[in-house]
Amino acid sequence: VIFCPKLLLVLFKDKIFIMVKKRQTVRLALCSRRNLSVVVLGVVTLFALRHDGGLEKLFSFGSSKNDISSVKDTRQLAATADYVNKDLPEVSPKKQYHVILPCDGRIYHEWQARVFYFWYLRIKGKKPKNMGGFTRILHSGEPDDWMHEIPTVIVKPLPADLEKIADGYVMLNRPYAILQWVKEYMPSIKEHFVLLAEPDHLLIRAPPLWATYNRPSAYPFFYIKPSEEKNAKIIQKYNPKDVPLKQFFPVGPSPLMISKKQLGPISSKWFNISFALKQDKEAFELWGWTSEMYAFSIAAAVTPEGPKAFNLRPEFMAQPPWDKELNGKNGRRAALIHYTYSNDFDPEGTFTPAVIGKWHFDKRDYIDHYPLNRTKRPPPGCDNSATRLFIKCINIAARSLEGWQDRAYKSTSEIVRYFGYEGDVLDIDDPEMKTSSTDVDDYTDDVDLEEIDEATEEDYDE
């Protein structure tokens, strides 16, 4: 509400209600210096009424680049009206991606998915041109309490015979869920591209359309190394057509931006190879929990309709605490935060790699309960921008989302730590790693990217 002696303006979403005290207010204001404010407000009113988005341009908040990381008054951002799916600019679906988020029915995935969608809505509200719709793929086989809150489709869990093969390896739920979604639901979405994310991702800006019809975009993982001799030996068992090793990229299935044209054929091969690797003793002993990720890399390379190259994007995500800044290895602004690792700092804010710190956050501590509705922020001396931001974003969502407090721990003392308590040593493979992405140049030096990217809309339609 804006009020002055001669004029009352009530701003409600994109409508403005005006109450003028006297019929000649504007004319009188032009004649009187004392009423200059009325003239200014009159001009504001006319501008807002005459120009699309005029009001929003004048009274906008936060970053103008579809980025939440620079927002200062985050409470204002969280309280913004949910107008995000209305009046969006017309953008061809050929230039947009549809965000999909596979989840199971556990509380662990539930709170993460709600946080993800909360920030998806806020970023979508800034009207990024390439971001399309959203679907949570719930592979529990039954609805949950948040069907009204998050756009969701339900697919089947692993059948008994496949569950027996998985034997507790929960990563195999993902390729089966995606395969079902591709067959049953993907044809009905209008966007030509898909962005596959995970529950523990947090969008901080809308990534542009990095994929083309023939070249997907993905994050380069430092621990996926197809060209290493020990890995190449296993890969060749699933490479009957002798695809060159340089076409096996250091990627997993998420984060991934890919055309529907390519996701369809790859999803079937990814599913089959994932279960084959689980039953391959040599492969599973070597790759362990990353086997499903290697399965995707192999499937993408050996599928005839699959990509010959990936657009590797280190700025796809930051992974704190190993990544301190909100940038990728190439210095560009990250699109999302992946909070999969344990974040540990001493009381002075110094990072304590591989040792649980006085200040500690690990998503695995919240398998049966939501996080506190106000998780304590990192110590003042902590200079990790990525850690600070994802804690802030979880706190904002916690204070804003329905029923959070009912499902959350009530105090720090209640939290059951997954890996242990202050001073305990974490069991991780490489506590000294300095970066979470690999060097993309190693995979693109000999590839003709221009030829790969030449696919047209007509090729896609055909």
N, C-alpha and C positions, 0 to 999 in steps of 0.2 A: 504494500500500500504506500503510495506517495501522496502526501497531503500538503497543501499550502492554502493561504487564506482565500484564494479565488478559485481553486481547482482541486478536485479529488480524483486521483487515478487509482483504479484497482487493477493490478496486473494478475491475471489468472491464466497460467499456461500461455497459449498464444492469443488470448482474447484480452482486450482492454475495455474496461467499463469507465466511463467518464461522467462525472457530475460537475456541472458548471454552475457557480453560484448565481451569476447574472448572465443573461443572454448576450450582452455586449462585452463579456470579459476580455476576449482576445483584443478587441478594438481599444478598450480602455487600457489594457496592458501596453499596447504600442505607444500609448500617449504618456505613460507614467514609468519613470525609472524604478519606482518602488516595486513595481510588479514585473520586473524583468524575469524573475523566476518562472512566472506564468508563461511568458513567451518561450523560454527554453523548454519547459515541459510540453508546451503545445507543439514545438518542433519535433521533440522526441516522439510524441504521440503520432504525428503525421508520418514520420519516418517509419515507425514500427508498423503502422497500418498499411502503408503503401509498398513496403519492401518485404519480400519473403525472408524470414529469419532476421528482420531488422531488430526486433526486440532482443533476440538471442545474441546478436552481434554486440549490442550496446551493454547488455547485462550478463555477459558470459563469464565463466569462471574456469580456473585450471588452465591446462595446456591447450593450445590450439592445434596440436599435432596428434590427436588421438592417443595421448600418452598420459597415464595417471601418475607416473612417478614424480612429476614436479608439482602436483597439487598440494597446496599448503593447508587450506582449510578443508580437511578431508571429511569433517562432519557435514559440511555443506554439500559435498559431493554425494555422500551416502544418502542424504535426505532428498536428493533431487527426485522429482516426480517421474514415475515410470512411463514416460512417453516414448520409449526407445523404439518400439515397433510401429510407430505411427508417423506418417508424413515423411518417410525417408526419401532421399532423392532417388529418382529413377536411374538405375544402373542395370545394364544388360546382365542377365545371369551368366552369360559367357565370360564375364569379367569378375565373377564372385565365387567365393568358396563357402561351403556349408560346414559348420563346426560340428564334429561328432565326438562324443565322450563316452566310451564304454565303461560301465561300472557294475559291480556286484551289489548285493543287497545288504552288505554289512554296514554298521555305523561308521566304520573306518572310511569307506568310500562315500558314504552319505554326506558327511560334513564337508569333505573335500569337494565333492561335486557341487554342493550348494554354494560354497565360496567361489568356485570357478564361475558358475552361472551368474552369481551376483555381480562379479566384475565384468563378465561378458556384457551384461545389460548396461552397465555404466559406460563402457567403451563404445558399445553400439549406439548409445545415446548421443555420442559425438558425431555420429553419421559418417563413419569411414566408408569409402565407396566400395571397397572390395569385400567387406565382411557381410556375409549373408545370414541365413538362419542357423538354428541350433537344434541338435537332437542328443539327448542322453540315451544311450543304448543300455538298457537295464537287463543284464543277463542272469538275473535270479529266477526268471520265469514267472514272477508274480509282481503285482503293483506294490508300491510302498506309500508312505504318507506324503510324498512330495510331488505326486503326479500333477497337482494343480499349480505347482510353483515352477517346475522345470519341464519343458517340452520333452516327452519321453516316449520311446517305443520299447516294448518288452519282447525279448527273445529268450530262447530256451537255454537252460544251463547245460553243461556237458552231460550226455547220457551216461549210463552206468559203465558201459564198456570203455568209453573214453576217459571217464573219471578214474577208472582203475589204472589206465596207462599213465595219466597225469600224476597219480600217487602223491598229491599234495603240492605239485608244481602249478601254482595258481595262474602263472603267466599264460597257460594254454587256454584259459577262458577267453582271452582277447581274440585270437584268430578265429575261433569258432563263432564268437559274437559278431565280429565284422563280416564273416562269410554269410551269416544269416541276414544281416542288415543289407548287404550288397544285393542279395537275391530278392528280398521281400520289400525293401523300402527305398533303396537308392534310386530306382527308376522314377519315383514320384517326386524327387526334389528337383527344383528348377535350376539350381546352380550347377555349373559345369565342373566345378572343382570341389574337393573335400579337404578340410583341415582336421587331421586326426590328432587329438590331444589326450592327456591322461588326467585323472582326478587331482593329482598333486601338482598340476601346472596352474599357474596364475597369470592371466593375461594382464600386461601392463601397457600395452599399446596394440593397435590393430596391425598385424603384419600386412604389407602390401601383397599383391598376387605375385609371388615368386615363381610359381610353377607355370609351365607351358603345357600344351596338350601332350607333348612327347617327352618332357623332362620334368620330373617331380622335384620338389625342394625338400630338403631334410637337414637335420642337425648332424654334424660329424662327431661321433663319439670316439673318444681317445682309446677306449678299450675294445672296440670292434676293429680287428686288424686282419682282413681277409688275405692279404698278401704275405703274411708271416708263414714260414714254412710249415709249422705245426698246424696252423689253421687251414692253409691251402690243401694240405693232405686230406683233411676231412671234407672240405668243400668239393674236391674232385669226385668224391663218391656220389654227390648229388648234382653233378654237372655232366650229363650224358652226351651233350653236344659240344663239349670242350669250349665253352664260352671263355674268352681270354680273362685272366684274373683281374686285369685292370678295369673290367666292367662290374666287379664286385666292390661295392662302396661301403664305407664305414658308417652305415646307417642302421637304425632300428625303425620300427613302424610308427614311432611317435617321438617328437613332433614331426608330422609329415604333411606336406601340401601336394596333392596329386589330382590329376584329372580323373573323372569317373571312368573314362575310356580305358585307363590303365589299371585303376584299382580293381575293377571287376576280375580280369584274368589273373592278376597277381594274388588276390585274396584266396583263391582256391589252392594255388600252389603253396602259398605261405602256410595255410592250414595243414596241408599234407606233410610238408617238410618239418613243421614244428613237432608233430607227433612222431615222425620218423626219427628225429634227433633225440627225442626223449627216450626212445627205445634203443638208440645207438649208444652202447656203453662208453665207447671211446670218446664220442662227441660230447656226451653229457658230463663225463668226468672232467673234460677240458673246459667246457664253456659254462657249465652250471646254469645259473639263473639267466645268463645272457643267451642261452640256446635259442629261445624264441626270437630274439633280435637277430641273431645270425641267420635263422630260418627266413626272416623277411629279406635280408640282404641277398641271400642265395636265390629266393623266389623271384625277386626283382630282376636279377641277372639272367636266370635261365628261362623265364617265361617269354615265349616268342614275341608276344605283344608288349612286353615290358620295356622299361627305359634302357637306353644305351649309356646314359649318364644322369647324374643328379646335380641339381643346383645346390651345392653344399653351403649352408648358411650358419656360421658360428653365432651370428646375432639372433638366431631363432630363440635362444634362451640363455639365461644366466643360471648357474647352479651353485648357490651359496652353500657352505662358507668358502668353497674353493674359488669361486668367482666373487671378488669383492665389489666390483663395480657393476652398474647396470648396462654393461656393454659386452659384446662378444669379443672373441680373440682378435677380430679385425678392427676393433674400436668402434663399431657401429652400435647404435642403441638396441638393446635386447627387446624382443617382442613379448617374452613371458619369463617367469621365474619358475624353476623346477626345484621345489623344496624337499627333495628326496633324502638328502644327507643330514646327519646329525650336526647341529650348529652349537658349538661350545666355546664359551669365553670365560676368562677369570674375572674377578671383581673389578679389575682395571680396564676390562674390555679387550684384553689380548686373546687372540685366537689360540685355542689349545687343541691342535690336531691330534686325533686318535685318543684323547683323554676327555672324559666327561667333565665339563666345566661347572663352575658355580652357577653361571647362567647357561641354561640348556634348553634347546627345543628340538624335538625329534617327532615327526608325524606318527611314528610307531608307538609312541606313548599314549596315543588316542585311538586305540583299536575298538574299545568298548564304550568310550565316552567321547563327547565333543571336547575340544579345548576349552579352557576357561573363557568366559565372555570378555575378559580383559587380561590377556597374557602379558606378563611383565616385559617391558621393552629391554633390549640389550643394554649393558652398562654404558654410561656416557662416553667412555673411552673407545668403544667399539667403532671402527671406521669402515665396517662392511655395509655399504649402502644397500646391497641386495637383501641381506638378512633384515635390516631395519625396515625395508619397505614391505617384505612379505608378512612380517609380524604385524605391522600397522594395518595392512589390508585384511588379514584374518580378524583382527580386533574390530575393525569397522563392520565387517560382515556379521560377526558374532553379535554386535549390539543392534543390528538392523534386522536380522532374520527371525522369523516366527519360530518360537519353541526352542531356540538355541539353549537358553539357560536351563530348561527342564532336562536336557540331555547331556549337559556339560558337567565336568568336575566342578565342585563348589569352592575348592581351595587347592593350593599347591601341594599340601600335605597328603591329599587323597590320590594324587597321580601315581600310578604304578609304572615305573620306568622299564622300558623294554630291554635296554642294554645295561642297565645298572645305575649307579649313583655317582655323585661327585668324586673324582679321582680315579674311577674305574677306567681301564683301558678298553678302547673300542676295537673290535675285531674287523679291521678293514684291510684290503689287499695292499694299498699303497698310500700310507699316511703322509708321504712327502710330495704327493702330486701337486703341481703348481697350476695346472689348467685342466679344464674339463672338456676341451674339444681338441680335435686333431688338426693337422695342417692340410687344408683343402687343396693346395697346389699339387700335392703328390698324386691327386686323383683326376686332375683336369689337364695336365700338361699336353697329353697326346690325343685329346678328344676334340673333334670338330663340333663345337657347341652350336655354331650358327646353322649347320645342316640339320642338327637334331631339332632345333627350335623352329624350323620352318613350317611345321604343321599348321594348317589353316582351319578355320571354322568349318569349311566344307568337308575337310578330311574327318573332322570330329563327327559331324552329322552323319557322314557315310558310315 
